[in-house]
Amino acid sequence: MSKTRKKIDSRQLSIFEALQSSRKQEEITPGQFKVIDQLRGSIRAAIKQCPLDRYQIAGEMSHLLGQTVTKEVVDSWTRESDEVNGRPGRHIPAEFLPAFCRATGNNEPLVILCQVASLFVLPGPEALRAEIHKLDEEIQDAKERKKERLMLLKEIQERWTKT
């Protein structure tokens, strides 16, 4: 039994690139937040790259959600033919996205939604590193505030001793 290696997505932006692009998008344009085509494409790609078939993805999602998700429902999230034939298109419910991402091992659908909202999605270890760095910054800020207060205390004590 061979293990499949996770592929690095070359389309994934670095944090620096994402920050630059978010600054450029400060001005909101009409329709900018309509990302259904991107979302549908990322769901299709996630299914295609997943070693599980659609039945297995639906089964795993059913297990994770505690409710039945069928292959036909998963198919409806990627199908464009409904809209072409005049029927309303079906979208994946937001509460299903985490289960879909876990089942397929692909977080791209969540990344798309977060990028539009100017947020970043970090995998577990990177998120912990970011949180640790944030704590280090808070410690440094606290040390600086402490140093300022010690200097103020020293100044006040010098004034009291002079009088």
Buried (B, 14 or more C-beta within 10 A) or exposed (E): EEEEEEEEEEEEBEEEEBEEEBEEEEEEEEEEEEBEEBBBBBBBBBBEBBEBEBEBBBBBBBEBBEEEBBBEBBEBBBBEEEEEEEEEBBEBEEEBBBBBBEBBEBBBBBBBBBBBEEEBBBEEEEEEEEEEEEEEEEEEEEEEEEEEEEEEEEEEEEEEEEE
